[in-house]
Amino acid sequence: MQYHPDRNPGDKEAEDKFKECAEAYEILSDPQKRQRYDQFGHQGVSGGPGGFSGFTDMNDIFSHFGDIFGGGGGGSIFEEFFGGGRGSSRRRQGNGTRGSDLKINIKLTLEEIAEGVEKTIKIKRHNRCETCNGSGAKGSSGYATCTNCNGSGEIRQVSRSIFGQFVNVTMCTTCNGEGRVIKDRCHECHGEGRVKAESEIKVNIPSGVSEGNYIPLEGQGNAGLRGGPAGDLYIHLEEEEHEIFIRQEDDIYYELELSFTDAALGADVIVPTLKGKARLKIDSGTQPGTILKMSGKGIKKLHSDRRGDQLVKVNVHIPTKLSGKEKDLLRELAKSDNFKPNGKKKQEKGFFKKVFSD
């Protein structure tokens, strides 16, 4: 109210302040933009798809925020105080009704998440009618001015009270606020200005995304009625369970079955990775449960060139069926002190003694 242009005619400073208020409202009233602002500051919402609009003049602001600054279905607080002189002049005749948003789920493999991927998706949605260019009317003369609101798109009722005169502004229900009605409908869309069709859309999915993340595509939803702006498309991401890897943020876990002899003697083994196969050195005497790190073999972090790691847990395979000869060899090895768990009984005794004494 303090910086409203009707209260400050010709005041450039007040106009700049009013623009700042409008931009602040646009960011704070949108959960996605507010989240980006909280995370990245003003740069996170400036420019590009999904950023704030960057208003250039007063008409731009009032047409964008018709619901709070005048021009929405229920009027505005400014019109009650200023008589609504600006509301109808700022209304864009025949701007139609905004299309609805769409939601689609996409499943991603761990390999796709690790590197990022471009997906081509097919969706069924309402597209703008090409025959009438979204107007819903047949030819340029297919519209007529609404006689109920005389083209303003609004119905105004003046009431008086002890506090003075008030103007109540409501949307014209005859033309749905467009200020005009169709007198000759388009034969293709039957006056809607849109038709049902299947569309292909390419979406770039960055690396490092997670289950539950979503990507908003502005203006890729259903086309609006009679030239109205299109809604948005939200791509919700799902992560497919991997056959051999387990994901932990940007790291991946893999369980390696190692033979007893390889664990004891050491070996070079080939293990799978997200990008193929790699060689892993096993030191002699590697114990069961040991976790080995393969640096940089994990998932590429979101909005970064850094990568997580691949963590390999060693499981030592114990054979369940032995031949007579194999049993004899193991019995012979068991006589060696190297095959006895040195100090184990002493450690266990000390542990149980401590437990029972506590």
N, C-alpha and C positions, 0 to 999 in steps of 0.2 A: 504493500500500500504506500509506503514511504517513497519509493522510487518509481511508482507507476507513471507512465508517460502522460496520462491525463492530468496528473497533479504537477508535473514538471515539464510543461511544453518548452521545447527548444533547449533543454538542459542536457548537454552531452554527458556530463559526469553521472547524472541520474540514470540516463539511458544505459551507460556501461554497467552500472551497479545492477540494473534490472536484468541485463543479460547474464551477469554472474549468478543471480538468484535462479534464473531459468535453467542454466546449466547445472547448478547444484541440485535443483529439484529433479532434473532428468537422471542424474547419476544416483541419487539417494533413493529414488522411487523404483529403481530397477535392481533387483538382487544381484544379477550377474555383473552389471556395471559397478555396483557398489563393492562387490568382492574384488574385482580387478583394481579398483581405486585403492582399497585397503591394502592390497598386496604390492601394487606397483606405483601408486600415486597418480598424479595427473597424466603421466605418459601412458598409463595403462588404459585410459579411456579416451585418449585424444586421437582422432583420425581413424580411418579404416573401418571395416565392418564391425558393428557392435559398439563403436565409440559414441561419444556424445555428438550432437548434431553440429555444433559450432555455428550458432545463430548469427546471421548477418544484419538483420534489421528487426524492427518491432513486428512487422507483419509475419515474418518467419516464426517468431516466438508464439504469437497468438494462434497461428494456424497449426503449430505443432502441439501446443498445450490448450486445445479448445476446451477441455474438460474443466480446467481450473481458472483459465484466464478469460473465459467467455467463448461461446460458440459450441459448447457441448449440449447434451440433451437437457440438462437441468439448470442452465444459466450459470452465473458465477457471482462471487461476492463483489467483484468489481462492477458488474452491471447494476447491482442493487444500489451502489453508492453513486455511480456516474450515469445512470439512466440507460446504459446499454448502447450508447451511440456508436461505439466501435465494433460491437459484436457482429452485427450483420454485415458490415463492410469487410470484415476480415474473413467471413465464411466463404469458403471456396465452393461455388455452386457445382453440384453434380460430382462431388468427390467420392461418392459411393461408400460402401461399408467394407471395413477391413476383413480380409480372409482369415480363416482359422489357422491355428498352428498345427503342425503335424509332428508325430514322433515315430521314429523307426529304430529298431535295435540291430546292431551289427556285431557278429561274433568275430573275434580276432584270435589267431594263434599266437603262441609265445614268440615265435620267430618274427611275426609281423609287428608285434609290440616292441621287440628288441631293436628293430631298424626303422620303424615307421613304414607306412604303406599308403598308396593311393587306391581307393576303392571306387568302383563304379556301381551305383545302386539304382534300381528301378523302383519308382514309386507311382502309385495312382493318386492323382490329385486334380483339382480344378485349375485349368490354365486359362489365361485370358483368351477370349474369343477373338480370333484373327479376322473374322468376317466383319464385325462391327468395332474392332479395336477395343473391346471391353466396355463399350457404352451401353450395350443392350438394346439400342435403337437401330432402326433400319434407315440408314442415311443420316445426313446432317439435320434433316427436318423431322426426325423421328421423335423429338422431345417437345414438350410444351411446358410453359411456366405453370407451376402449381398455383391454382386459384385460391387455395385455402390459406397459404402464407404469402402469396404474391411474390414468390421466388426467393424469399429470405431464408426459408428452411426453419423458421422459428415462429412460434406463437407467443405473443407478448400480452400479458394481462397486467393492467395497472390497478393497484389497490391502495387505499388510503387508510392510515391509522393515526393515532395520537402522536406517533413519532414522525409522521410525514408521509410522503408518497414513495411507494415501493413498486418495482417492476419485476414481475415474475416471468421468466423466459423458459419455455419448454420446447422440445423438438416437435416439429410438425409431423403428425402421424400419417398424414396423407402421402407425403413424399419422403418420409423417413429422414427429414433434415436435408435433403438434396436440393430443394428449391425448384425441382422440376419433375415431371412425370412423363412416362413413355406413352406416346400415342400410337406409335407404329413399331412393334417389336421385331427384333432381329430373328430371322427364321432359323438360324443355326443354334443360338443359345436360348431362344424364347424369352429374351428380355433380361436374362441374368448377367450377361456380359462375360460369361465364363462357360467352359465346357469341360467335361470329365475326360481325362486322357492319361496315358502312361508316359512318364518322363524318365530320362536317364540323367543322373547327377554324379559328378565326380567330386569326391571329398578326400582331402589330404589329412591323414591321421598321423600325428607326430609320434615319435618313439617315446617310450616310457609311460604311456597312458595306463590307467588302471580300471578295474571293474567298477562300474558306477559313474565314471567320467562321461561327460556328454559334450558334443560340439554343436553350437548353435549356428545355423546357416540363415542369415537374415534375408527375408524376402523369398525364400524357397518353399514356403508352405502353400496353402490354397490361395488362389487368386481371389481378390475381393469382388463383391457384387458391384456391377455397373461401374467399373473403373476404379474401385477401391483398392488400396494397397494390399499386397499379398502378405499373408502371415509368415511365420518363421518355421523352419524345419529343425528339429532337434535330433541329433544322432546320438543315441545312447549306446555305450560300448560295453560289450560283454567279453570276458576272457575264457577261452576254451581250456579245459583241463588238459595238461600235457601228459603224454604217455610215459616219459621218463624223468622230466624235470619238475621241480617244485620251485615256485617263485616266492621270494621274500624281498619285497620292494624292488630294488634294482639288481639284486643278487639272485642267482639260481643255484639250487642244490641238486647234486647227482650222487646216487649211491653206487659205488664200485665194488663188484664182487671180485675179490682177489684170492688167488690160490694160496695155500699155506706156504708153499715153497717160494712163491714170488714175494710174499710178505717177509719171509725170513731171509732170503738171499738178495732181494731188491730186483727191480726190473724196469724196463721202459714199456709202458702199456699205451694203447690207443684208446682214447675215450671220446664219446660224442660231445659236440658242443652245438650251440644254436646256429653256427655257421658251417657245420660240417664235422670234421674230426681233428683231434690234436693229440700230440704226444705228451704223456705225463710220466715224470721220473718217480719211481717208488724206491725210497731208500731201504737198505737192508735193515731188518728188525722193525719194520713199521707195524705198529700195534693196531688191533681192531678198534674201530671208533675214531681213529685219527682223521682229522679233517685237513685236506690239502687245498690250497688256494691257487686258482688259475686266474691271475690278474687280468682284468679287462675283457673277460670272456662272458660277461653278463649282459644286462640290458642297458642300452644307451639311455641316459637320463633325459627326462623331459626338459626341453628347451636348453640342452647342454650337449657338448661334445664328449663329456666324461661318460665312462661306462662302469657298471657294477662288475662283480667278480663271479666266477663259477667256483663253487665250493664242493669239493669231492669228499664224501665220507667213505672211509675204507671199511668194508665188511670182509672178514676172512672166511672163506668157504671151508667148512668141515665136512669131509665126505661121510656119508651114512652107510655106504657099503664098501667093504674092504675085502680083498682077496687074502688068502692065507699068507702069501709071500709079503704082501703089504703090511699085514699085521706083524709079521716077524721083524720086518725092517723098523717099524715104529717101536716095537718092544726093545729092540737093540738101541735105538736112539734115545729112548726114555731113560736108559741107564746113564746117559751123559748129564753132567751137571748143568750144561747149557740149556737143556730141555726141562729143567726143574725151576718152578717159580721161586727163585731165591728170596728168602726173607718174607715170603707171603704169610706163612703161619705165624711168624713173629709179629707181623703187622696186624693180622687179624686178631691175635691174642691181645695186643695192646689196645685195639679198637674196642673189643668186647669188654675188656677190663674197665675202660673208661666209661662205657655206657652203663655197666652195672654199678659202678661206683657212684655215678651221678644219680 
